[in-house]
Amino acid sequence: LKNASSDVLREAARRAGLRTLAEDGWRLVRLGITTVEEVLSVTTAKEVALTAKDGVLAGN
């Protein structure tokens, strides 16, 4: 993984059970701990799009 792309590193981290900031943010929104606005203010559009693609916004 030393010279791996960010996509490869992201996938390896997901397989290891790690969450992105956006994923954990949406989990906290579902629990009522934070707001959608807060998650959007601290994450990038790319990260939000990848999170949506992975099904996290649907609670998967």
Stockholm file with secondary structure:
# STOCKHOLM 1.0

chainA/1-60         LKNASSDVLREAARRAGLRTLAEDGWRLVRLGITTVEEVLSVTTAKEVALTAKDGVLAGN
#=GR chainA/1-60 SS CTTCCHHHHHHHHHHTTCCCHHHHHHHHHHTTSSCHHHHHHHSCHHHHHHHHHTTGGGTC
#=GC SS_cons        CTTCCHHHHHHHHHHTTCCCHHHHHHHHHHTTSSCHHHHHHHSCHHHHHHHHHTTGGGTC
//
